[in-house]
Amino acid sequence: MIRNILSWGFFLAGGISVVSGAIGIVRFPDFYTRLHAAGVTDTGGAELILIGMLFQAPTWIVAVKILFIGFFLFFTSPVATHAIAHAAWMVGFRPLEGPELRYKEEGE
């Protein structure tokens, strides 16, 4: 019973993290802020969901496989996000600055 409550708590936290990151991807104004939302969602949300899966693992071998997946995601997701941001910077894609960052009010 306690394992089920803990795992569903992690599933819920991971789901909320993924949904909030998806909203950030849609709402943020430029490439770099959207990339940040995607990177945090990928790392944080996926890790929380994997922890919830870890509590539900039926055998230790399944738990070890989930841990390997978690370590792989923990180390590769930030590196991939950095590589994408660095590639965008190198080709001249710059972040928005100044008045472009704020959302336009109705009537402007």
SVG drawing of the C-alpha trace seen along z (x, -y; Angstrom):
<svg xmlns="http://www.w3.org/2000/svg" viewBox="-7 -50 37 60">
<polyline fill="none" stroke="black" stroke-width="0.4" points="0.0,0.0 2.8,-2.5 4.7,-1.5 1.6,-2.3 1.0,-5.7 4.7,-6.7 4.8,-5.6 1.6,-7.4 2.9,-10.5 6.0,-10.4 3.9,-9.7 1.7,-12.7 4.7,-15.0 6.4,-13.8 3.1,-14.3 2.7,-17.9 6.3,-18.6 5.9,-17.4 2.6,-19.3 4.1,-22.5 7.1,-22.1 4.9,-21.6 3.0,-24.8 6.4,-26.5 7.4,-25.3 4.2,-26.8 4.2,-30.0 7.9,-31.1 8.9,-33.7 12.2,-32.5 14.2,-29.4 16.5,-29.4 13.8,-29.8 11.7,-27.0 14.8,-24.8 15.3,-25.4 11.7,-24.3 12.1,-21.2 15.4,-20.3 14.1,-20.7 10.9,-18.7 12.9,-16.0 15.3,-15.6 13.1,-16.3 9.7,-14.9 11.2,-11.8 13.2,-11.1 10.2,-11.5 8.2,-9.1 11.1,-6.6 11.3,-6.8 7.6,-6.0 8.2,-3.1 11.0,-1.9 8.6,-1.6 6.4,0.6 9.1,2.8 8.2,6.5 11.8,7.9 15.2,6.5 16.4,7.0 13.6,4.7 14.6,2.2 18.2,2.3 17.1,1.7 15.0,-1.3 18.0,-2.7 20.2,-2.3 17.6,-4.2 17.5,-6.9 21.2,-7.4 21.4,-7.5 18.7,-10.2 20.2,-12.1 23.5,-12.5 22.5,-12.6 19.6,-15.0 21.5,-18.1 24.4,-17.4 22.0,-17.1 20.2,-20.4 23.6,-22.1 24.7,-20.8 21.5,-22.0 21.9,-25.5 25.6,-25.7 24.9,-24.7 22.2,-27.4 24.5,-30.0 27.3,-29.0 25.1,-29.5 24.1,-32.9 20.8,-32.3 20.6,-34.9 18.1,-35.2 15.5,-37.9 16.3,-41.0 14.4,-44.1 10.8,-44.8 10.4,-41.7 10.4,-39.6 7.1,-41.0 3.8,-39.8 1.8,-42.4 -1.2,-43.7 -4.5,-43.9 -4.8,-47.1 -1.0,-47.6"/>
</svg>
